[in-house]
Amino acid sequence: MRAARLTSPGTTVTGAAGGADPVVLVAHGSRDPRAADATRALARAVSAARPGTPVWASWLDHTEPGPTELLRQLAVAGHRRAVLVPLLLTAAYHHRVDIPAAVAAATRSGPPLAVRVTDVLGPADDTPDPALLAGLCRRLGETWPDGSTASRRGGLDASRRGGLDASRRGGLDASRRGRFDALVLAAAGTRDARARRSVGRVADALGVEFGVPCRVAYASAAPPAAGVAVSRLRASGARRVAVSAYFLAPGLFHDAVAEAAGAAGAVAVAAPLTDAPELVELVLRRVDDRPVLASTG
């Protein structure tokens, strides 16, 4: 068991004082430090949006603390309930296996702690959450704040922010349609067929928002790769292909997608969702949802 010094956005684990149940965000984890920084930024944003609710970040791998250690510390500190939000975009292996195992290990001994595990941030049923789509639209909108498509990699800017908000809650502003004539939704990748279908539903919904074809690509585990998807769209006649990043944090996968898409002729690659206001809204919606799993020590 790895030792961990547990900290939240700006504090240490403290005893329960009759306030709201603590929220534990659980990210996949990455060797790239930018990914952990993005998760911490999201935890701070969620905490700021819900004053009085303790919000903690944890990781399944590569970064401390893990969810088991954090949940144990919360129990020792006097908390009797916690809400765990998987920072995952598909309900694949990590949601089915790793997170339940972490909760079971935390509640097997020590002070009792009831843990409610929410749905993942991707589609929990057949319909992507409007906040998720709005966040993806925001990030795509941020690729054209001044009309430029220049970038650090072959003409792309995968990380520009500010200026234009493409995420009006009722759908994309009609004046922003036509910027692109095709989209690629680039995801991390999974061998789970059900999870891939959920990514496809997001791509379909995003294409409707922009009124253009939207194809799925993956950074690993499943074809096609982002560069292949962009090339196919361009071969079919599209000339302004943009890539929407179905990632919660920057890292090697997003870097690889941006490089391959740029080489294939994409005009823009969006930044990951990170701490977008719509993602904060979605996390809080999951916190407020009815429980999908409860585990009690």
N, C-alpha and C positions, 0 to 999 in steps of 0.2 A: 504494500500500500504506500503510495507516494505521500510524503508529508506536504502540507500546503498551508500557506499563510492566506487566510480568507479575508478578502476585502470586497466591499460593494462600491458603488459609485460614491466615494468620498467618506466611507466609514468602515468600521469593522463589525463583525457579527455581534449583536447585542441581544439581551433578553427581551422577550415579548412584553409589551406594555399596554396590551389591550387594544392595539390598533389593528389595521388591516393585515390579512395573512400575507406573508412574504411571497414574492414572485421570483422564481428561479428560471432564468433563461438558459437553455442548453444548446450550445452550438456544436457543430461537428468537430472543429479544431483543425489547425493547419500548422505546418512548419513555418509558413510565412507570417511574420509578426504583424503585417497589415491586417490580417484576418481577425486576430484577437483585438486589435485596436478598434476595428469596426464594431465588434460585438460589445465592447465596453462603451463605445459611443451610443449604441442602441440602448443599452441598459440605462445610461444617463438620461437619454431622451425619454424613455418610458417612465423613469422615476420623476422627471420634471413634469410630465403630463399627468401623473397621478400622485400628487403630494400626499404624504403620509403612508404610502405603500413602500415598504422596503423592496428594492429590486436588485437582484444579484446576477452576475454572469458566471457561467461555468462551461466546461468543454469536455467532450467525450474523449478527446485525445490531444496530445501535443502541448496543451496549455493548462495550467492549474488555476483554480481548483476544478476537480471533476465533480459531477453532480452528487455522487455518493458522499464524498467528503463534505460538501457544502450542506447537504441535507442533514447529515449527522451533526454538524456544528450548529445548525439552526435548532435541532431538537435539544441539544445540550444547553443552548442558550434560553430555552424555555418556550419556544414556539411549539404549538401542537398541531398546526396545519400549515401547508404550503401549497402553492400552485406552481406547477412546472410546465413551462412553455417550450416545446421543441422548436428551435430555430432551424427548421427543415422545410424544404419546399415540396417534398414528396414523402408519402407514408411508406417508405421502403424499409430496408433491414434495420437501420439505426432506430427507427421509430418502433418497429415490431419487436426487436430483440434487445438492442443495447440499452435503450432508455428504461424499459421495464426491469431489466437486470440491475441497473444502477439504483432504481427505486427500491427493489427488493433487498439489495445489499444494505441500503441505508436504514431500512425499517426492520431488519432482522433482529437487531439487538439495540440496547440503549433506550433512552426515553421514547415514549410513543410519539409518532408523527404520522398524521394522515396526509398523504400526498395526492393531489388531483392533477392528473396529466391531461393537458388539453390536446386538441387536434393540432396537426402541423399547420404551417402558414399557407401551404398550397391548398388546392381544392380538397375540401373534406367530403364533397359529394360531386355531382356532375357540373357544378357551377363555380367558377373562380370567384373569390370574394372581390367586390368592387374596389376595395381599398388596395388589393394586390395589383389589379389592373391599373388603377390610378397611379400607383408608385412606378410601375413600368412605363406608363405614359410620361410621367414627370421626367424620368431619366432619359427617355428618348428626346423629349422636348429640350432638355439641357444640352443636347448635341448641336443645336442651332441657335444659340442666343444672339449671335450677330450675323447669322446666315453663312458663316464659314464652315467648311468641312476639313480644315487643315488639322493635322495631328502629328504626334511624335512618331507614329509608326506608319510610314507609307501613306501619309495624307489623312490619318484618322486622329480624332481627339476622343479618347475613350473615357476621359475623366472630367471634362469641363462641367462646371456647375453654375447655377445662378440665372438671373434674367427671366427666362420664360418658363411658365408653369403649364405643362401640357395636360394636367390632370384635373380638369373640371369634373366634379363628382358625377354629373350626368353623362359623361362621355367626353371624347376629345373635341376641343373647339374646332368647328368646321373650317375655320380659316387656316388651321394648321394641317389639314389634310392636303395631300399632294406634294408634301416635302419629300416623301419616299414613294416609290412605286412597288416596293416589295420589302418584306421584313423576314428576318431570321430570329427565332427565339432560341438563344444558346443556353443550354443547361449543363450541369456538371456531368450527368450521365448515370445510368443505373441499368442493371440487368433485369430488374423487376418490371414485368410487362404492365402491370396495373399502374405503377408509378409513371411509366412512360406515357400511358394513356392520359394521365392527369396533366402531364406537361403539354400534350397535344391539345387538350381542352383549353389551356391557357393561351396557346398559340392561336387557336381558332378565335377566341374571344378578342385577343389583341388585334388580329387581322380585321375583325369587324369594327373595332374602334377606329382604325386608320383607313378602313375601306380598301385594303390591299391584301394580296396573298401573304400569309405568314407561315413559314416552314420551321420545323424543329431541327436543331443540331445539338450535338453533345461533345463535351470536352474529353470524355472517356467512356468506356464500357459499352457503348452502343453507337452505331452509325446513324446519320452521316456526321462528319466533322463540320465545323463552322465554315471552313474554306470551301468544302465540297458543296454545302447548301447554298452559299453565296454564288458559286460558279454555276450551279444548276439554274438558279433564278436568272442570272445574267444571260445564260444560254437560251432561256425561254423568252428573252426580250426585255427584261427589267434592266434599267440603267441607274436607278438610285436605290440601291439595296442597303438597308440599315440593319444593324444587329442589336436586338434587345438582350440585355444580360440578365438571365434568370439565375442570378447569384445574390446571396445576401452580403457577401464581403469580397474585397479584392484578394488576389492571390495568384498562384501559378496557373490555375485553370483559366481565369479571366484574361491573364496576360497572353496565354496561348491562343485563346479565341480571338483576341484583338489582333494579334500578329497574323494569324491565318486568314481572318476575314479581310484585313487590309490588303494582304497579298493577292487575294481573290478579287479585289475591286470594290469592296463595300465602301460606302461614302461616310458611314458613321458607325461607331460602336458605343453603346450606352454604358455608363458606369453601373456597378452593382447597386442594389437597393440600400445597403448600409443602414443609415439612420433616417431615411426619408420619412417625412411626417405621416405619410400613408401607411408605412410599415409600423410605425408606433401605434397608429390607430388600430391596425390589424392585430398586433400583439395584445392590446388592451381588450379588443373584442374577444379574443381567445380566452383571456383571463376571466371575462364576464360570462362566457358561455357556460352551459350546463356541463357537468363533468362527463368525460368519456372513459375515465378509468380512475379508480380510487384504490390506494394501497395503504393499509394501516399496520403500524407496528404494535 
